[in-house]
């Protein structure tokens, strides 16, 4: 569980950082939005969670960040908040599961 949470956090930081570098460098990739729509679902079955999450964050932010607007900043915030909520929920579910299995074992 801790490994996956660490990979999620590193993936968010890596994906966001590389997307912001691409966007703020001024490189224009006109087909990036269409490519992101096609490639993001393909990252779901990847076994390397760090790579998959980094790629998802990168594609999502780079596609919306091609036109720097308030929307791309909202997307950035949504990715950060979503990652934090996912980590917190995974720790909560793990805690509940461990409590339940300990309770069952004590009966």
N, C-alpha and C positions, 0 to 999 in steps of 0.2 A: 504494500500500500504506500509506504513512504517513498519507494522508488518511483512509483507512478506519479505521485504528487510532485516529486522533485523534477521528473521529466516534463510534467505539465508546466511548471513554473519556468524551467529553462527554455521550453518550447515557446512559451509566450514571449519571453524576453528576447530570444533569438529571432523569432518571426517578426515581432514588432520592430526590433532594431534594424533588421535588414530591410524591411519594407519602408521604414522611414528614411533610411539611407538612399534607397532607390528613388523614392518620391522627391526628397529634397535635393538630390543630385541633379534633377532636371531632366533625367532620361525619360523620354516619352515612348511608351509601348502601347500603341493603339489597340491591339487585340488582347491586352492583359485582362480586361473585364470578362470577355468571352472565354478566354482560357481558364480563368479562375472558376467560372461557373461549371466548366467541364471537369477541371482537375480536383476541386475540393471533394466531391463525393468519392473520387478514387483514392483519397488518403485514408478513408475509414478502415479498410481491411489491412492496412500496413501493420506489420508486426513490430517495427521499431517505433515505439510511441513518441519518443523525443523527436524523431524526424517527421513523423506524421503530424504532430501538433505544431511543430515549427512551420511546416509547409502550409498547413491550414491557416495559421495566423498570418503568415506572409502573403498568401494569395488573397485572403479576405481584405487585408489592409491595403495592399498594393493596388488591388483592383478599384477600391473606393477612393484611394488616395491619389489616383492619377489626376483627379480634379480636387485640389485641396479646398475643401469647403467645411462648413460646420458638420456636415454629415460624416466626413471621414474622421473628424475628431470624436464624434459620437460613437462611431464604430470602434475606434481605439479604446474609448472608455468602456464600451460594452464588452470587448474582448478581455480587458483587464478585470472588470467586475465578474464576468462569467467564469473566468479562470479561478478567481478567488472563491466564488460561491461553490464551484466544483470541488475545490480542495477542501473547503470547510465541510461540505456535505459528505465527502468520502471519509473524512475523519470521524464525523458524527455517526455514519452508518457502521463504520468499523467498531467504534466504541459500543454502540447498541448491540452489535452482533457478539462481541466479546463478553459483554455483560450477560446476554441471554445464554450463551453457551456455558458460562461460569455458573449461572443460576441453575441450569438444567443438570450440570454435573454434580451440584451439591445436593440435589434431591435424592 
